[in-house]
Amino acid sequence: MIITSPTHEQPKSGPRPINLNRDVPQVLKLLEVVFSGTLDVEGQRMLSNSARASEGSSFLWRLNPAAGKLALGFVWEEHGRIVGNVTVLTTKVPGRYLVVNMAVHPEYRRQGIARLLMAQVQKMVQQRHGRQILLQVVKENAPAIALYKSLGFVTLGSMTAWHSSVARLRPIEPTPDMPVPRIRELRGHEWQKAFALDRMCLHPDLNWPEVLPPDVYKTTLWGRFANFVNGRRAESWVTDDENNQLTGLLHIASEWAQAHTTLIRVQPARQGQLTRPLVAKMVRRLQQMPRRNVRIEHPDHDELMNDLLRTANFTPRRTLTHMRLDLDI
Ligand SMILES: CC(C)(COP(=O)(O)OP(=O)(O)OC[C@H]1O[C@@H](n2cnc3c(N)ncnc32)[C@H](O)[C@@H]1OP(=O)(O)O)[C@@H](O)C(=O)NCCC(=O)NCCS
């Protein structure tokens, strides 16, 4: 007599590439557990809606464009349960990859799961001849920063996201006895100079997720027409020196039903003279625009700017540290 016993598939533990047909509901649930405390209200709602929507059918979820963003990445499975995830995004620059959604379930931390998931990421990027892996991490997130540093990532700098609304803004008064610089509109042919100033003031990798395109300050006739049709507008204001070199830049972009987004760049040697007048100008311009929310991102170490933004009634939302790993090819 032959006795056969049922064979049980060995429960699997360890990292593997994400399988979009099966894993998305569990991954979203994991991201909800891990990140719900750190996201703002809007982010929490988006994630929990996505997690709920995905419970119905993995197949239908596969068709959702948001699922595409998870397509490249790894999960850690522990006896059929997904307890770790990391997502890799490609960028327009060949060889430049981003890491997002690094998450390990609280019950499984400090067991080396994140380190091994990141090792998978590094291997995959190297196989694709990638040169750089970049990521953003909340500045106060000591465990994650320790993890990335231990893997060889270096810190590039930190950017604070400030928020306000046109209705809340307070004017910035000029400093008595300080000459007020002339602030004029950027001329059409000066777009390369504006780009050069931006690049000089901000590390190119602090621009997230893509590097700043060289023609970002270029306005063509066609561009103006497209903006008009899409309810978008953008304006750039500059200061210059006696040699016609741009020394300061203020850019405000507006899109229908979206927050106004602005940026200020000042040559490091001129910050004391120009930052205040440019912030004052920004507030004056915004106060003439539709009453919407306003967002600005700025390097967190710029104390003068931080003071001025607080005075203008902006609130810091969060500071993200940017890190980069350069790979040997
Ligand atoms: C950050 C996180 C992914 C780490 O996952 P993990 O699986 O526990 O990490 P590992 O066990 O692989 O740890 C690897 C290294 O990271 C560092 N590290 C991890 N957790 C740490 C902690 N709580 N305190 C200090 N260092 C820590 C250590 O250097 C550790 O190496 P060691 O154990 O040899 O000392 C996890 O804590 C997490 O999911 N946090 C919430 C989500 C998050 O912050 N994600 C990062 C977004 S950018």
The ligand as a Gaussian input file, in Angstrom:
#p B3LYP/6-31G(d) Opt

LIG

0 1
 C       12.920000      52.959000       7.891000
 C       12.429000      51.494000       7.784000
 C       12.045000      51.229000       6.335000
 C       13.574000      50.576000       8.203000
 O       13.138000      49.232000       8.012000
 P       13.809000      48.001000       8.787000
 O       13.463000      46.765000       8.036000
 O       13.448000      48.061000      10.210000
 O       15.351000      48.351000       8.633000
 P       16.537000      47.289000       8.743000
 O       16.232000      46.302000       9.822000
 O       16.866000      46.748000       7.402000
 O       17.710000      48.239000       9.251000
 C       18.792000      48.572000       8.430000
 C       19.556000      49.726000       9.085000
 O       18.742000      50.885000       9.143000
 C       18.997000      51.613000      10.368000
 N       17.810000      51.591000      11.209000
 C       16.657000      50.981000      10.949000
 N       15.752000      51.245000      11.930000
 C       16.377000      52.043000      12.809000
 C       15.977000      52.668000      14.024000
 N       14.741000      52.519000      14.509000
 N       16.847000      53.467000      14.644000
 C       18.095000      53.646000      14.159000
 N       18.542000      53.065000      13.015000
 C       17.689000      52.275000      12.355000
 C       20.145000      50.870000      11.040000
 O       21.347000      51.431000      10.522000
 C       19.932000      49.476000      10.522000
 O       21.100000      48.717000      10.536000
 P       21.440000      47.842000      11.868000
 O       20.194000      47.092000      12.228000
 O       22.563000      46.965000      11.405000
 O       21.811000      48.828000      12.918000
 C       11.212000      51.245000       8.729000
 O       11.529000      51.726000      10.000000
 C        9.926000      51.896000       8.256000
 O        9.154000      51.317000       7.491000
 N        9.665000      53.126000       8.735000
 C        8.454000      53.843000       8.399000
 C        8.410000      54.234000       6.940000
 C        9.570000      55.091000       6.533000
 O        9.980000      55.959000       7.272000
 N       10.077000      54.854000       5.325000
 C       11.155000      55.597000       4.777000
 C       10.606000      56.611000       3.852000
 S       11.890000      57.559000       3.084000

